[in-house]
Amino acid sequence: MPRELIGTKDEIPDGGRKSVIVDETPALLIRLGDRFYCIEDVCSHDGQPLTDGPIEDRCIVCPRHGARFDLEDGRPLRMPATEPIRVFPLEVDAEGRIFAVLGDEPS
């Protein structure tokens, strides 16, 4: 599968995030401890960016209306969102480079 370099482990502190483009889509690369997540940077409720949303318990909260999404699979956990957000699979190589794995349909 094709992959796209989107960052390195060292450039994102624990609890930090980085705006990236994955397959021409605005996305957020998020670090929680040793885990990394990559989600499309848009709330499925109203299309607004999630960029500045707080991260709580492995979830991101939309700063506009409070919709909450699981970072692992993108599913909505709180109204007003009812549709999931896209989640991009990641690979981290031995050198600490982070790649988004591209496919026909990201989860």
N, C-alpha and C positions, 0 to 999 in steps of 0.2 A: 504494500500500500504506500502511496506517496505520503510524505510528511513535510511539514513546514516548520522551520526554526522560528520560535517566538520569544525565546529568552534563555536566561541561565539561572541556576539555583542561587548563585551569589548576589544577583541584582535585586532580589525580592526578599525583604525581611519577613520574619514570621508575622502573620496578620496583615501583610502588605498585598498590594495589587498593582498590576501594570496593564494599561490599555494596549491592546495589540490588534492586528488584523489577521484573521484566519480565513483563508480561502475567499478573500475580498469582503469579509464580514467583520464589523466591529465586535470585539470580544474583550473579556477581562480574564487575565491570568491571575489567580489568587493563590496565596500560600498560607496554609494553616499547619504549623509545625513542619513536619517532613512531607506533608501531602500537598499536591498542587492540583488545582481545578481550573478549567477553562470553560467559560460560559459565554453565550452570545450576550452582548451588552444592550439588552432591550427587555423591558417588561412586556410580557405577553398581554397584559390588560390594556395598556394604552400606548405602547410603543415608545415610551420614554426611556432614557438611559438608566442603567442600574449602577453606573460608575461610582457614585458617592453613597450608595446604600450601605447601611451598617451590616456587618457580618456577625451573626449570632448562631452558635450551635450548629456549625456546618451549613448554614443557610444565609442567603443574602436577602435583605429587606428592601423593597422598592422605596426610595426616599419620597416619592410623590403620594402614593395612596396606601402604603404599608403592606402590599402583597409580599408574600414570603416564598422563596424558592429553594429547594434542596440543591446544593452545589454538586452532589454526586450524580444525580439523574435529571435535574431540572424540573422535577414535578412541583406544581404549586401546592403550598401548604396553608395558605391563608387567602381569603377573598380580599380584593375583588378579582384576583386572577383565577382563571379556571383552566387555562392551557399551559403546558410546560414551556420552558425556555430550552434552547438548544445547548447541549453540552458536547464539547469536543474531547475525544480521547487524547491522552497525552502519553509520551514516552520521554523518559529522562535517561540520557546515556551516561557512560562512566565518567565523562568529562564535565557533567553537570549541565549539559545543554538540554533545553526543554523543547520538544517537538510536538506540534499538533498533528495527529494522524488524520489524514484526509480520506474521505470515502464518498460514495454517492450521496448518502444521507446521514449527516451527523445525528447522534441521538439527542 
